[in-house]
Amino acid sequence: MINSLKALQTRLSPPLLALLLAIILYFIGGILAPGFVNVEQAINIVRLAAFLGIIAAGQTLIIISGSEGIDLSAGAVVTLGAILAFRISNGQDSMVIPGLLVALAAGASIGFSNGLGITLFGIPPLVMTLGMTGVVAGTIRAVTRGELEGGTPPIMGKLISAPLVAGLPGVIFLWLLIGFGMWLLLERTAYGKQLFAIGINRTTARLSGVRVQLVVLATYTLGGLLAALGGFILLAFSQTVFLNLGQPYLFPSIAAVVVGGTVLAGGQGSYWGTMSGALVLTLLQSLLRALQIEEALQLIVLGSTLVVLISFYGRERKLRQ
Amino acid sequence: MNQSSLQSFLRRNPYLFTLLLLVVAIFFNFQFQDNLFEANVVNRNMRVLLPTMLLTVGQAIVIIGGGIDLSVGTMVSMINAILVTRILPDSTSSEIALGFFLACGAGILAGMFNGLCVAYLRLQPVVTTYATSFVFSGIALAILPRPAGQIPRPLTDFYRNPQLGIPTAVYIIILLLIFWVLLRSTRYGQFLFATGSKANAAYTTGVPVVRIRFSTYVWSGLFAAFAAIALTLLSGSGDPRLGDDMTLPTIVAVVLGGTRLSGGQGGIAGPLMGVAILTVIGNIISFANIDSWYQDLVNALIIIIALAGPGIVRLIRRLIGR
């Protein structure tokens, strides 16, 4: 049994396994919860997974960069992106693009500050981005004074969350586009190669001519930018903003990356794995909700399932090699 | 001044920067709050500090051993739920003792579960303890669905009031420091540092790395139980989410205390000072008449500057050196 599992592990890549798990979960859902398996529900799950997947895109890059790389400020940046788009567009279709641009710029500059703190001052990513969460949330409180005025332009809902082509909402196409972009970035650019190189070993990367600090800085900046994009897209779905909008997506975004086979130690992973990871997590949550079990049990099942999922591919190397 | 001797002095005393930060913070706090050193204010601050300090000791041991524990906060919530459902206002002393015993047992069991996953199954600590934090949170909700419970008055009074004129927390902090000095000097202590700094090298020289890693999480669970007991005596009641927000401050406190997140170095005196710094910063902000909408921002900025402090010093020295 264990041997055949091992053989299965070597034959299946982590993203493929995650995808397989998603399909299995979907059918388990069909058996346990009548009405879980239908086209409408399937589209809804993919739509929810798309939000999580887009927010996890930046997280994927940062985790691949290694050296304990992680972005705990992603949740706060998602909230900030949504609030900026909400305020600046103020419900007018003509102001959508300026709103998006300002949100992206704000996200990128927060990511850049994270990168500066990590490269220049040597603050560990975990605490740097955690501190940044406080700064972003504090700034939002200080500037808005709790009054979140603005509006969601109708065009955002139409293009992103409502059915666009063949009953599929725009966000699914956008997700595929981002997936393709991430694949290009990771596998077909010099940046991607350097990112994996610094993730495996910063010293050897530096000795072979990679400007490590610059790549790290670029990665955290990109991470912030993608989180803000996630916030913009989330706004199309939620139609309104509140101070805690993005926070619930933070840890799921990290879990999606890990379930998709990206190694937290860095240097190894893919965005397509993260996409499957986002699908698995969203399915799991929807399934638990559809079964209508009480919250306490939901949390316990979710936590234990996560441990099992991590144990497939999140395992570290043996001490004896 | 001879620069190399200054550097080696700093290396031998990694807490120096933390201590400096704490003194500066207390100085500013005193400027805004002139009754800071009055006995009842000191007592009030100490009894609020202690739960986070106890939790941070466990976190520091895990981090020194090369791991991290994101589940400590929900462990506190879970054990708080156990305590308030076991100890009722009319409980006898043996029932109370049983309650404390169960609390410690639950903490050790929870820590063993984390240790099993991280040390024996070799799962990545950040995501694993994040996942188990859901499990503990769910158990807390199952035991105590909504805030409730009341701890007998004599118990809470014992914790809240000074003993022989000295805050109860001070005795416990002294015990913690003695515990740490003893632990560090044992073979176990040496193994702990060896495991955290170079696990592979430690393994080849015969250190039981897996067992040491496992044990750090058990310590963390036990200290979460102590923290939960202190917090329950402080609040006097139960809440299934009571400890959830305590996890991240423990990590910030460890880093402020000069203990590197990569492991193999540090101690607990620094992290304990780190907890005090965080609390004093909070005090300063609430007494400095800062517009309440700005308080979170100022708090976060001060913490980031404090975290960047050693890095800024290093940067300046490198620039001057050139």
Chai-1 contact restraints between the chains, C-beta under 6 A:
chainA,res_idxA,chainB,res_idxB,connection_type,confidence,min_distance_angstrom,max_distance_angstrom,comment,restraint_id
A,F121,B,A308,contact,1.0,0.0,6.0,A-B,restraint_1
A,F121,B,G311,contact,1.0,0.0,6.0,A-B,restraint_2
A,G122,B,G311,contact,1.0,0.0,6.0,A-B,restraint_3
A,I123,B,L307,contact,1.0,0.0,6.0,A-B,restraint_4
A,I123,B,A308,contact,1.0,0.0,6.0,A-B,restraint_5
A,P124,B,L261,contact,1.0,0.0,6.0,A-B,restraint_6
A,V127,B,V252,contact,1.0,0.0,6.0,A-B,restraint_7
A,V127,B,V255,contact,1.0,0.0,6.0,A-B,restraint_8
A,V127,B,L307,contact,1.0,0.0,6.0,A-B,restraint_9
A,L130,B,L248,contact,1.0,0.0,6.0,A-B,restraint_10
A,G131,B,I303,contact,1.0,0.0,6.0,A-B,restraint_11
A,G131,B,I304,contact,1.0,0.0,6.0,A-B,restraint_12
A,G134,B,A300,contact,1.0,0.0,6.0,A-B,restraint_13
A,V135,B,A300,contact,1.0,0.0,6.0,A-B,restraint_14
A,G138,B,D296,contact,1.0,0.0,6.0,A-B,restraint_15
A,G138,B,L297,contact,1.0,0.0,6.0,A-B,restraint_16
A,G138,B,A300,contact,1.0,0.0,6.0,A-B,restraint_17
A,T139,B,L297,contact,1.0,0.0,6.0,A-B,restraint_18
A,R141,B,W293,contact,1.0,0.0,6.0,A-B,restraint_19
A,R141,B,D296,contact,1.0,0.0,6.0,A-B,restraint_20
A,A142,B,W293,contact,1.0,0.0,6.0,A-B,restraint_21
A,A142,B,Y294,contact,1.0,0.0,6.0,A-B,restraint_22
A,A142,B,L297,contact,1.0,0.0,6.0,A-B,restraint_23
A,R145,B,W293,contact,1.0,0.0,6.0,A-B,restraint_24
A,F251,B,Y130,contact,1.0,0.0,6.0,A-B,restraint_25
A,V258,B,V127,contact,1.0,0.0,6.0,A-B,restraint_26
A,L264,B,Q124,contact,1.0,0.0,6.0,A-B,restraint_27
A,A296,B,G138,contact,1.0,0.0,6.0,A-B,restraint_28
A,A296,B,L141,contact,1.0,0.0,6.0,A-B,restraint_29
A,A296,B,A142,contact,1.0,0.0,6.0,A-B,restraint_30
A,L299,B,F134,contact,1.0,0.0,6.0,A-B,restraint_31
A,L299,B,S137,contact,1.0,0.0,6.0,A-B,restraint_32
A,L299,B,G138,contact,1.0,0.0,6.0,A-B,restraint_33
A,I300,B,V135,contact,1.0,0.0,6.0,A-B,restraint_34
A,I300,B,G138,contact,1.0,0.0,6.0,A-B,restraint_35
A,L302,B,F134,contact,1.0,0.0,6.0,A-B,restraint_36
A,G303,B,A131,contact,1.0,0.0,6.0,A-B,restraint_37
A,G303,B,T132,contact,1.0,0.0,6.0,A-B,restraint_38
A,G303,B,F134,contact,1.0,0.0,6.0,A-B,restraint_39
A,G303,B,V135,contact,1.0,0.0,6.0,A-B,restraint_40
A,S304,B,V135,contact,1.0,0.0,6.0,A-B,restraint_41
A,L306,B,A131,contact,1.0,0.0,6.0,A-B,restraint_42
A,V307,B,C117,contact,1.0,0.0,6.0,A-B,restraint_43
A,V307,B,A131,contact,1.0,0.0,6.0,A-B,restraint_44
A,I310,B,L123,contact,1.0,0.0,6.0,A-B,restraint_45
A,I310,B,V127,contact,1.0,0.0,6.0,A-B,restraint_46
A,I310,B,T128,contact,1.0,0.0,6.0,A-B,restraint_47
A,S311,B,L121,contact,1.0,0.0,6.0,A-B,restraint_48
A,S311,B,L123,contact,1.0,0.0,6.0,A-B,restraint_49
A,G314,B,L123,contact,1.0,0.0,6.0,A-B,restraint_50
A,G314,B,Q124,contact,1.0,0.0,6.0,A-B,restraint_51
A,R315,B,R122,contact,1.0,0.0,6.0,A-B,restraint_52
A,E316,B,R122,contact,1.0,0.0,6.0,A-B,restraint_53
A,L319,B,Y203,contact,1.0,0.0,6.0,A-B,restraint_54
A,L319,B,V209,contact,1.0,0.0,6.0,A-B,restraint_55
